[in-house]
Amino acid sequence: MLISVLMSVYKSEKPICIDRALRSVWDDQTMKPEEIILVQDGPLGEELMEVINLWKTKLGAHLVTLQNKTNLGLTKSLNKGLVHAKGELIARMDSDDIAFPTRFEEQLKMFENYPEL
């Protein structure tokens, strides 16, 4: 079962937080997601873009970035990202969340063990 991670980032986010969030869903995971979809909700500052560009270089096609020309808000941004998700499961993250290293592995086991979920 493929997992897509869906995140949105806004200009007021701290670059260190988005970096840590991305590290927690990629570097630290025992089971990697198929993709991370990151919606840039309006123009972002230079420091945020530096972090995002470093992750683009590192992850290549595993990091899908979408950009809103103006701030649309969280709900509309996430809905925009959802349309592009390839995974059967969507793992929702805020740009300042930190996922436990076994998050996806444990969640996937739960879906496999309890198909009614």
N, C-alpha and C positions, 0 to 999 in steps of 0.2 A: 504494500500500500504506500503510495507516494504522499509525502507531506510537503505542503507549501507553507511558508511563514509569511504572514501579512503584517506589515508595519506602515505607519505614516510618520513623517517627521515635519516639524514646523520650525520656523526661523528662531524661535525662542529656546529651542532645545540646546543642551550643552553638548558640544562635540565629544567630550569624554564619555558621556552617557550613551550616545548612539554607538560609539566604538565598543563599549563594554557590552551593550545589548547584542550587537552583531557577533562579537566574540563568543558570547554565551550560547548563541544558536548555531554557530558553525564550529569554531575551534574546540569548544569545551564539550560538545555533545558526543555521547557514545553512539548515536545514530544520527547521521546527517540528514537534513531535509533535502528534497529535490531542488528547491529553489527558495529564495528569499525575495519577496516582492516589497519594494520600498517606494512608497508614494511620497514625493516631495510636495508638500502642501503649500505652494506658492514659492516665491524666491527665497533662497536660503543664503546665509552669510558665507563668506569665504572659508572660515574654519570648518563649518559643517560640510561644505563641498569637498574640502581636502580629505576629510575622513571618508566620505562616501566614495570619492575617487580612488582612494587607497583600497577600499573593499571591492570596488569594481575590478581593479587590477588583480587583486588576489583571487576573487571568486569567478571572474569571467561571466559566463552565461548563467551561473547559479544565482547571480544577483540581478534581478530585473528592476530597473528604476523607471518610474513614471513621474512626470512633472506636471503639476497644475500651474498654469500661468499666474493665477491669483489664488489666494487662500480660499478654499472651498469648505473647510471644516473637516473634522475627523470622519464623520459618517459618510459624506460624499466621497472623500478620499479613499476610505476603505472599500466602498462599493466599486469604485473605479479599479482598484487593485484586484478585487475579487474576480472581476471579469477575465483577468489575465492569468489566474491561478491554474496550474496544471495538475496539482495534487488532488487526491481523493479526499484528503483531510487538510483542513486549513487551521494552522496554529496561529492564533492572534497574539501579537505582542505590541506593547507600547515601546516607544523608542528609548525609554529609560528603564525598561524591565530587564531583569537578569534571570535567565532560565536555569533551572537545575540541570546538571550535566546529563542526567538520565531522563529528562522530561519526555522526549519523543519516543524513546524506547519503552518507557512505562506506559505512556498513553496508547501507543500502538498495541502493546500486549493486552491492554484493557479492551480495546475494540476487537481484537482477535478472540479473546476469551469470552466476551459478552457481546455477540453480534447484534443484540437488540439495542445496544447503545447507538 
